[in-house]
Amino acid sequence: MKTIISLVLVVLASAPLWAADSITPLDVKLGQWESTMTMETTGLPPIPPEVLDRLPPEQRAKMEERLKSNASKGPRTTTHKSCLKKEDLDKALQFGTQEKSCTRTIVTSNRSRQEIHMECAVGGGKQTGTIRVEAINSENVKGSTEMTMTGAGRTMNMNSSFTAKWLGPTCTEP
């Protein structure tokens, strides 16, 4: 789940990071950005059985209860500040540590809108999803993600929507 959240934050904070994949960068300003994301998850993350088998029964029960509790809390909204730098424009979007197991299909790519479908094979499971980003103007971005993680007899769905606004050319956050 942390990988997916990181992916969403990367998209929010630095939407034009797609150049290495022949994706047209969004027409957005460099500098400090603030993004607000609302995310909701359903189901349980696909944790490999060998990981669960290593846990003592009481620890496993606590972990599963915590996961169920988190999934039932409904939508959560977070705000995050980040800095978009010129050198970020030359990097390809990374899918966490499993980047080599991921493929992406560019559905739409222009200076105002991008849609990318991704599929990853991770630990015997599968992650699929779609990321949509729209530059309303050079200082405002909005978008959504839909992700599904399956494996180990479990399925978790994550849906989010986000907005990001440019705060200024000087970064106060790394």
C-alpha positions as CSV (number, residue, x, y, z in Angstrom):
1,M,0.0,0.0,0.0
2,K,2.9,2.3,0.8
3,T,4.1,1.9,-2.8
4,I,0.8,3.0,-4.2
5,I,0.5,6.0,-1.9
6,S,4.0,7.0,-2.9
7,L,3.1,6.6,-6.6
8,V,0.1,8.9,-6.1
9,L,2.2,11.5,-4.2
10,V,4.8,11.4,-7.0
11,V,2.0,12.0,-9.6
12,L,0.7,14.9,-7.5
13,A,4.0,16.5,-6.8
14,S,5.7,16.1,-10.1
15,A,3.3,15.4,-12.9
16,P,5.7,16.1,-15.7
17,L,8.2,13.4,-14.8
18,W,7.2,11.3,-17.8
19,A,9.6,12.5,-20.5
20,A,11.7,9.4,-20.7
21,D,8.7,7.4,-21.7
22,S,7.8,9.7,-24.6
23,I,5.1,11.3,-22.5
24,T,4.5,14.9,-23.2
25,P,5.1,16.8,-19.9
26,L,2.2,18.7,-18.5
27,D,2.4,22.5,-18.8
28,V,3.0,23.3,-15.1
29,K,5.3,25.6,-13.2
30,L,8.4,24.6,-11.3
31,G,8.6,25.3,-7.6
32,Q,6.6,24.6,-4.5
33,W,3.4,22.7,-4.9
34,E,0.7,21.7,-2.4
35,S,-1.6,18.7,-3.1
36,T,-4.7,17.5,-1.4
37,M,-5.7,13.9,-1.9
38,T,-8.8,12.0,-0.8
39,M,-8.3,8.2,-0.8
40,E,-10.5,5.3,0.0
41,T,-9.6,1.7,0.2
42,T,-11.7,-1.4,0.3
43,G,-10.6,-5.0,1.0
44,L,-7.4,-6.3,2.4
45,P,-3.9,-6.0,1.0
46,P,-2.6,-9.1,-0.7
47,I,0.1,-10.2,1.9
48,P,2.0,-13.3,0.8
49,P,1.1,-16.4,2.9
50,E,4.8,-16.9,3.8
51,V,4.9,-13.5,5.4
52,L,1.7,-14.2,7.4
53,D,3.0,-17.7,8.4
54,R,6.0,-16.1,10.0
55,L,3.9,-14.1,12.4
56,P,2.9,-15.4,15.8
57,P,-0.9,-16.0,15.9
58,E,-1.6,-13.0,18.2
59,Q,0.5,-10.6,16.1
60,R,-1.1,-11.9,12.9
61,A,-4.6,-11.3,14.5
62,K,-3.7,-7.8,15.6
63,M,-2.3,-6.9,12.2
64,E,-5.3,-8.3,10.3
65,E,-7.7,-6.4,12.7
66,R,-5.7,-3.2,12.2
67,L,-5.9,-3.6,8.4
68,K,-9.7,-4.3,8.5
69,S,-10.1,-1.2,10.8
70,N,-8.2,1.0,8.4
71,A,-10.2,-0.2,5.4
72,S,-13.5,0.5,7.2
73,K,-12.6,4.1,8.1
74,G,-13.9,5.5,4.8
75,P,-12.3,8.2,2.7
76,R,-9.2,9.9,4.2
77,T,-7.9,13.3,3.1
78,T,-4.3,14.4,3.3
79,T,-2.3,17.4,2.2
80,H,1.3,17.3,1.1
81,K,3.8,19.9,0.0
82,S,6.6,19.1,-2.5
83,C,9.1,20.8,-4.7
84,L,9.1,20.3,-8.5
85,K,12.6,21.0,-9.9
86,K,14.0,21.3,-13.4
87,E,16.0,18.1,-13.1
88,D,12.8,16.3,-12.2
89,L,11.6,16.9,-15.8
90,D,14.3,14.6,-17.1
91,K,13.4,11.6,-14.9
92,A,10.9,8.9,-15.8
93,L,8.1,8.1,-13.4
94,Q,9.2,5.3,-11.1
95,F,6.9,2.7,-9.6
96,G,8.8,2.2,-6.4
97,T,11.3,-0.7,-6.0
98,Q,9.3,-2.9,-8.3
99,E,9.7,-0.6,-11.3
100,K,11.2,-3.4,-13.5
101,S,8.1,-5.5,-12.9
102,C,5.8,-2.8,-14.1
103,T,4.5,-1.9,-17.5
104,R,2.6,1.2,-18.5
105,T,0.4,2.0,-21.4
106,I,0.0,5.7,-22.3
107,V,-3.6,6.2,-23.1
108,T,-3.5,10.0,-23.5
109,S,-0.6,12.4,-23.4
110,N,-0.5,16.1,-24.1
111,R,0.4,19.3,-22.3
112,S,-2.9,19.5,-20.5
113,R,-4.0,15.8,-19.9
114,Q,-2.4,12.5,-19.3
115,E,-3.9,9.0,-18.7
116,I,-1.7,6.1,-18.0
117,H,-2.6,2.5,-17.3
118,M,-0.1,0.4,-15.3
119,E,0.3,-3.2,-14.4
120,C,2.9,-4.6,-11.9
121,A,3.7,-8.2,-10.9
122,V,4.8,-8.1,-7.2
123,G,5.5,-11.0,-4.9
124,G,3.2,-13.4,-6.7
125,G,0.4,-10.8,-6.9
126,K,-0.7,-8.2,-9.4
127,Q,-1.3,-4.5,-9.2
128,T,-3.3,-2.8,-12.0
129,G,-4.5,0.8,-12.2
130,T,-5.1,3.9,-14.1
131,I,-3.8,7.4,-13.3
132,R,-5.4,10.4,-14.8
133,V,-3.9,13.9,-14.5
134,E,-5.2,17.2,-15.9
135,A,-3.4,20.6,-15.8
136,I,-6.3,23.0,-15.5
137,N,-3.7,25.7,-16.0
138,S,0.0,26.0,-15.2
139,E,-0.7,26.5,-11.5
140,N,-3.5,24.0,-10.9
141,V,-3.6,20.2,-11.5
142,K,-6.3,17.7,-10.7
143,G,-6.6,14.0,-11.2
144,S,-7.6,10.6,-10.0
145,T,-6.2,7.1,-9.6
146,E,-7.9,3.7,-9.5
147,M,-5.7,0.8,-8.3
148,T,-6.4,-2.9,-7.6
149,M,-4.0,-5.2,-5.8
150,T,-4.7,-8.9,-5.9
151,G,-2.9,-12.0,-4.6
152,A,-2.9,-14.5,-1.8
153,G,-6.6,-14.8,-2.1
154,R,-7.2,-11.1,-1.3
155,T,-8.1,-8.0,-3.3
156,M,-7.7,-4.4,-2.2
157,N,-9.1,-1.5,-4.2
158,M,-7.7,2.0,-3.8
159,N,-9.4,5.0,-5.4
160,S,-8.3,8.6,-5.0
161,S,-8.9,12.0,-6.3
162,F,-6.6,15.0,-5.9
163,T,-5.9,18.6,-6.6
164,A,-2.6,20.3,-6.6
165,K,-1.8,24.0,-6.6
166,W,1.4,25.9,-7.3
167,L,2.5,28.0,-4.3
168,G,5.4,29.8,-5.8
169,P,8.8,29.5,-7.4
170,T,10.8,29.0,-4.2
171,C,10.7,25.7,-2.4
172,T,10.5,25.6,1.4
173,E,10.1,21.8,1.4
174,P,12.6,19.4,-0.1
